[in-house]
Amino acid sequence: MNLYILMPFLYFPEDKTEYIPAVISLIIFMTLACVAMYIFYKKSKKDEKEFNKKYSEQLQQVAKNNNEK
């Protein structure tokens, strides 16, 4: 059975230079995804420090109550 009949939506070009734009866009989007994850990580760490600073007394009290049990 002909492979084209089973999967007509697949296209593999003979000229491999047609892959270059796809590779470039993949690299761009992967780089942007990494940058976004780095920004989220930094923001999360900053928020965690602010939370711990704001609620340090309550956190210590809860930890003390848990240790007494």
Phi and psi in degrees as GROMACS dihedral restraints (atoms count N, CA, C in turn):
[ dihedral_restraints ]
;  ai    aj    ak    al  type     phi  dphi    fc
    3     4     5     6     1   -70.0    20    10
    4     5     6     7     1   134.7    20    10
    6     7     8     9     1   -67.1    20    10
    7     8     9    10     1   -29.6    20    10
    9    10    11    12     1   -64.0    20    10
   10    11    12    13     1   -33.6    20    10
   12    13    14    15     1   -68.5    20    10
   13    14    15    16     1   -36.0    20    10
   15    16    17    18     1   -76.1    20    10
   16    17    18    19     1   -36.6    20    10
   18    19    20    21     1  -135.8    20    10
   19    20    21    22     1    74.4    20    10
   21    22    23    24     1   -73.0    20    10
   22    23    24    25     1   -15.7    20    10
   24    25    26    27     1   -81.7    20    10
   25    26    27    28     1   -13.0    20    10
   27    28    29    30     1   -83.4    20    10
   28    29    30    31     1   139.3    20    10
   30    31    32    33     1  -139.0    20    10
   31    32    33    34     1   117.6    20    10
   33    34    35    36     1  -116.5    20    10
   34    35    36    37     1   104.9    20    10
   36    37    38    39     1   -69.2    20    10
   37    38    39    40     1   148.7    20    10
   39    40    41    42     1   -71.5    20    10
   40    41    42    43     1   -39.0    20    10
   42    43    44    45     1   -83.2    20    10
   43    44    45    46     1   108.8    20    10
   45    46    47    48     1   -71.7    20    10
   46    47    48    49     1    -9.7    20    10
   48    49    50    51     1   -70.4    20    10
   49    50    51    52     1   -13.9    20    10
   51    52    53    54     1   -70.9    20    10
   52    53    54    55     1   -13.4    20    10
   54    55    56    57     1   -80.8    20    10
   55    56    57    58     1   -18.1    20    10
   57    58    59    60     1   -58.6    20    10
   58    59    60    61     1   -48.7    20    10
   60    61    62    63     1   -61.3    20    10
   61    62    63    64     1   -35.7    20    10
   63    64    65    66     1   -66.6    20    10
   64    65    66    67     1   -41.1    20    10
   66    67    68    69     1   -66.8    20    10
   67    68    69    70     1   -41.1    20    10
   69    70    71    72     1   -62.4    20    10
   70    71    72    73     1   -46.6    20    10
   72    73    74    75     1   -66.4    20    10
   73    74    75    76     1   -34.8    20    10
   75    76    77    78     1   -62.9    20    10
   76    77    78    79     1   -44.5    20    10
   78    79    80    81     1   -63.2    20    10
   79    80    81    82     1   -42.3    20    10
   81    82    83    84     1   -61.8    20    10
   82    83    84    85     1   -48.7    20    10
   84    85    86    87     1   -68.5    20    10
   85    86    87    88     1   -36.1    20    10
   87    88    89    90     1   -66.5    20    10
   88    89    90    91     1   -39.0    20    10
   90    91    92    93     1   -64.2    20    10
   91    92    93    94     1   -44.7    20    10
   93    94    95    96     1   -63.6    20    10
   94    95    96    97     1   -36.7    20    10
   96    97    98    99     1   -65.1    20    10
   97    98    99   100     1   -41.3    20    10
   99   100   101   102     1   -64.6    20    10
  100   101   102   103     1   -41.8    20    10
  102   103   104   105     1   -63.3    20    10
  103   104   105   106     1   -43.0    20    10
  105   106   107   108     1   -62.8    20    10
  106   107   108   109     1   -42.4    20    10
  108   109   110   111     1   -63.9    20    10
  109   110   111   112     1   -38.7    20    10
  111   112   113   114     1   -63.6    20    10
  112   113   114   115     1   -43.5    20    10
  114   115   116   117     1   -63.4    20    10
  115   116   117   118     1   -44.5    20    10
  117   118   119   120     1   -61.2    20    10
  118   119   120   121     1   -40.6    20    10
  120   121   122   123     1   -63.3    20    10
  121   122   123   124     1   -47.3    20    10
  123   124   125   126     1   -62.5    20    10
  124   125   126   127     1   -43.7    20    10
  126   127   128   129     1   -63.5    20    10
  127   128   129   130     1   -40.3    20    10
  129   130   131   132     1   -63.4    20    10
  130   131   132   133     1   -43.6    20    10
  132   133   134   135     1   -63.7    20    10
  133   134   135   136     1   -40.3    20    10
  135   136   137   138     1   -64.1    20    10
  136   137   138   139     1   -44.4    20    10
  138   139   140   141     1   -64.3    20    10
  139   140   141   142     1   -37.5    20    10
  141   142   143   144     1   -63.8    20    10
  142   143   144   145     1   -42.8    20    10
  144   145   146   147     1   -63.6    20    10
  145   146   147   148     1   -43.0    20    10
  147   148   149   150     1   -63.2    20    10
  148   149   150   151     1   -41.1    20    10
  150   151   152   153     1   -62.9    20    10
  151   152   153   154     1   -47.2    20    10
  153   154   155   156     1   -64.3    20    10
  154   155   156   157     1   -35.8    20    10
  156   157   158   159     1   -68.2    20    10
  157   158   159   160     1   -41.7    20    10
  159   160   161   162     1   -72.4    20    10
  160   161   162   163     1   -38.0    20    10
  162   163   164   165     1  -114.1    20    10
  163   164   165   166     1    28.3    20    10
  165   166   167   168     1   -62.9    20    10
  166   167   168   169     1   -40.2    20    10
  168   169   170   171     1   -63.3    20    10
  169   170   171   172     1   -45.2    20    10
  171   172   173   174     1   -65.7    20    10
  172   173   174   175     1   -38.1    20    10
  174   175   176   177     1   -65.7    20    10
  175   176   177   178     1   -40.6    20    10
  177   178   179   180     1   -66.9    20    10
  178   179   180   181     1   -37.8    20    10
  180   181   182   183     1   -65.5    20    10
  181   182   183   184     1   -42.9    20    10
  183   184   185   186     1   -65.2    20    10
  184   185   186   187     1   -41.1    20    10
  186   187   188   189     1   -64.5    20    10
  187   188   189   190     1   -39.3    20    10
  189   190   191   192     1   -65.0    20    10
  190   191   192   193     1   -41.7    20    10
  192   193   194   195     1   -65.4    20    10
  193   194   195   196     1   -37.3    20    10
  195   196   197   198     1   -68.9    20    10
  196   197   198   199     1   -34.6    20    10
  198   199   200   201     1   -72.5    20    10
  199   200   201   202     1   -28.5    20    10
  201   202   203   204     1   -72.3    20    10
  202   203   204   205     1   -26.1    20    10
